[in-house]
Amino acid sequence: MTQLKHLLFLKKISELLFKILQTMKPFILGKRLLEISNTKLLLLKLLLLMKLQMLLMMLLTYRTFKFRCFLCLNKDQIDTLHKKLSDNTSYTPLLQPVITALTELATHGFNQKALTKIAQLLSKIRQQISLRESCQDKRQAARWAEFSVHLANEHTRLVERKAQLEVQIQEQKNTIEDVISWIEFHTLEFENTEERLAGQTAQEEVVDRLQEHISGKLSTTAQFIANRN
């Protein structure tokens, strides 16, 4: 009875495992890793289910008829996935060894060597995932450090540019104030000159009138003298 429960639980885990592998089929068939959402989570679930499956298989005996039937029932699914992996070897360096080992296990039955090989492959996948995460963290840290230096340099450049612009603005303000003072001074001087010219014009008009009056008097006097003679 306990063995039957183990078989049923093992079958359920295998079905979940196959569903996850089917979900990751786009990656297995050659698509980029980034095109599949939650790829990391799927890989972790895959590893966990494989480990549970392997432990249950260790509890069962090789000569159990039901276990051999279970392997035969799942062999077609594993072979199908293995064929797809084989057709796209350039995109499947991570999962193909595990599928190959599962295929061998389904073909030849239970043996400690195959289980050890699967355990080693799972450990290798876990190490590769950890290494990939570590490399990504290092690259992100390096990019952030480079970006921080760039921001600091840009901030320094902008501060210096701001100081230069403030100096130029103050110089322009001083120049404008000098020009305004010069215009005011010369405007006042021009007004004074206009007043002087207006005064001189009035004086010239008075002199002209006096000259006309004197000329008229002289002409009248000369004519009077001429008439008396």
C-alpha positions in Angstrom: 0.0 0.0 0.0 2.8 2.4 0.9 4.5 1.5 -2.4 1.3 2.3 -4.3 1.2 5.7 -2.6 4.8 6.3 -3.6 3.9 5.4 -7.2 0.9 7.7 -7.3 2.9 10.6 -5.8 5.8 9.9 -8.2 3.3 9.9 -11.1 1.9 13.3 -10.0 5.4 14.8 -9.6 6.3 13.5 -13.1 3.2 15.1 -14.6 4.0 18.4 -13.0 7.6 18.1 -14.2 6.4 17.4 -17.7 4.1 20.5 -17.6 7.0 22.7 -16.5 9.1 21.3 -19.3 6.3 22.0 -21.8 6.1 25.6 -20.5 9.8 26.0 -21.1 9.4 24.5 -24.6 10.0 28.0 -26.3 13.4 28.2 -24.6 14.2 24.6 -25.4 13.3 25.1 -29.1 15.7 28.0 -29.5 14.0 31.2 -28.2 15.9 33.6 -26.0 15.8 33.2 -22.3 14.4 36.7 -21.9 11.4 35.9 -24.1 9.9 33.6 -21.4 8.5 35.2 -18.3 9.5 33.8 -14.9 12.2 31.6 -16.4 14.2 31.5 -13.2 11.2 30.4 -11.2 10.4 27.7 -13.7 14.0 26.4 -13.5 13.9 26.3 -9.7 10.6 24.4 -9.7 12.1 22.0 -12.3 15.0 21.3 -10.0 12.8 20.8 -7.0 10.5 18.4 -8.8 13.4 16.4 -10.3 14.9 16.0 -6.8 11.6 14.8 -5.4 11.1 12.4 -8.3 14.6 11.0 -7.9 14.1 10.5 -4.1 10.8 8.6 -4.7 12.5 6.5 -7.4 15.1 5.5 -4.9 12.4 4.3 -2.5 10.9 2.0 -5.1 12.5 -1.2 -6.3 13.7 -1.9 -9.8 11.7 -5.1 -10.1 8.4 -3.6 -9.2 6.0 -4.2 -12.1 4.0 -1.0 -11.5 7.2 1.1 -11.5 8.4 -0.3 -14.8 4.9 0.4 -16.2 5.3 4.0 -15.0 8.6 4.3 -16.7 7.1 3.0 -19.9 4.2 5.4 -19.7 6.5 8.4 -19.3 9.2 7.2 -21.8 7.4 8.5 -24.8 7.0 12.0 -23.3 10.7 12.0 -22.3 11.8 10.7 -25.7 9.7 13.4 -27.5 11.3 16.2 -25.4 14.7 14.6 -25.9 14.3 14.6 -29.7 13.3 18.3 -29.6 16.4 19.0 -27.6 18.6 17.1 -30.0 17.2 19.1 -32.9 18.2 22.4 -31.2 21.5 21.6 -29.6 22.9 25.1 -29.9 20.2 26.5 -27.6 20.0 23.7 -25.0 23.3 23.3 -23.1 21.5 23.7 -19.7 18.6 21.1 -19.8 19.7 18.5 -22.4 22.0 16.5 -20.1 19.2 16.1 -17.6 16.7 15.0 -20.2 19.3 12.6 -21.6 19.7 11.1 -18.2 16.0 10.8 -17.7 15.7 9.1 -21.1 18.3 6.6 -20.1 16.6 6.0 -16.8 13.2 5.4 -18.6 14.9 3.1 -21.1 17.1 1.0 -18.9 15.2 1.2 -15.6 16.3 2.1 -12.1 20.0 2.1 -11.3 22.1 4.0 -8.8 24.5 5.2 -11.4 21.8 7.0 -13.4 20.4 8.6 -10.2 23.8 9.8 -9.2 24.3 11.2 -12.7 21.0 13.1 -12.5 21.9 14.4 -9.1 25.2 15.7 -10.4 23.6 17.3 -13.4 21.0 19.0 -11.1 23.8 20.3 -8.9 25.6 21.6 -11.9 22.5 23.4 -13.1 22.1 25.0 -9.7 25.7 26.1 -9.8 25.3 27.5 -13.2 22.2 29.5 -12.1 24.1 30.8 -9.1 27.1 31.7 -11.2 24.9 33.5 -13.7 23.2 35.5 -11.0 26.6 36.3 -9.5 27.9 37.5 -12.9 24.8 39.5 -13.4 25.2 41.2 -10.0 28.8 42.0 -10.7 28.0 43.4 -14.1 25.2 45.5 -12.6 27.5 46.7 -9.9 30.2 47.6 -12.4 27.7 49.5 -14.6 26.3 51.3 -11.6 29.8 52.3 -10.5 30.6 53.6 -14.0 27.3 55.4 -14.2 27.9 57.0 -10.8 31.3 58.2 -11.9 29.7 59.6 -15.1 27.1 61.4 -13.0 29.7 62.9 -10.6 31.7 64.2 -13.6 28.6 65.6 -15.2 27.6 67.3 -12.0 31.1 68.8 -11.6 30.9 70.0 -15.2 27.5 71.6 -14.7 28.5 73.3 -11.5 31.6 74.8 -13.3 29.5 75.9 -16.2 26.9 77.5 -13.9 29.7 79.5 -12.2 31.0 80.6 -15.6 27.5 81.7 -16.7 27.0 83.6 -13.5 30.3 85.5 -14.0 29.3 86.3 -17.6 25.8 87.5 -16.6 27.3 89.8 -14.0 29.8 91.2 -16.5 26.9 91.8 -18.9 24.9 93.5 -16.2 27.9 95.8 -15.4 28.3 96.6 -19.1 24.6 97.5 -19.4 24.7 99.7 -16.3 27.8 101.6 -17.8 26.0 102.1 -21.1 22.9 103.4 -19.3 25.0 105.9 -17.3 26.8 107.0 -20.5 23.5 107.5 -22.3 22.0 109.5 -19.4 25.2 111.7 -19.2 25.2 112.5 -22.9 21.4 113.1 -22.9 21.8 115.7 -20.2 24.7 117.3 -22.1 22.7 117.3 -25.3 19.8 119.0 -23.5 22.2 121.7 -22.1 23.6 122.2 -25.6 20.1 122.7 -27.0 19.3 125.3 -24.3 22.6 127.2 -25.1 21.8 127.1 -28.8 18.3 128.4 -28.2 19.7 131.3 -26.2 22.3 132.1 -28.9 19.5 132.1 -31.5 17.4 134.5 -29.5 20.4 136.8 -29.0 21.2 136.7 -32.7 17.6 137.7 -33.5 17.9 140.7 -31.2 21.1 141.7 -32.8 19.6 141.4 -36.3 16.7 143.6 -35.3 19.0 146.2 -33.8 21.1 146.1 -37.0 17.9 146.6 -39.1 16.8 149.4 -36.9 20.2 151.1 -37.0 20.4 150.7 -40.7 17.0 152.2 -41.2 17.9 155.2 -39.0 21.2 155.7 -40.8 19.4 155.6 -44.2 16.8 158.1 -43.0 19.4 160.4 -41.6 21.5 160.3 -44.8 18.4 161.1 -46.9 17.5 164.0 -44.6 21.0 165.5 -44.9 20.9 165.1 -48.7 17.6 166.9 -49.0 18.8 169.9 -47.0 21.8 170.3 -49.1 
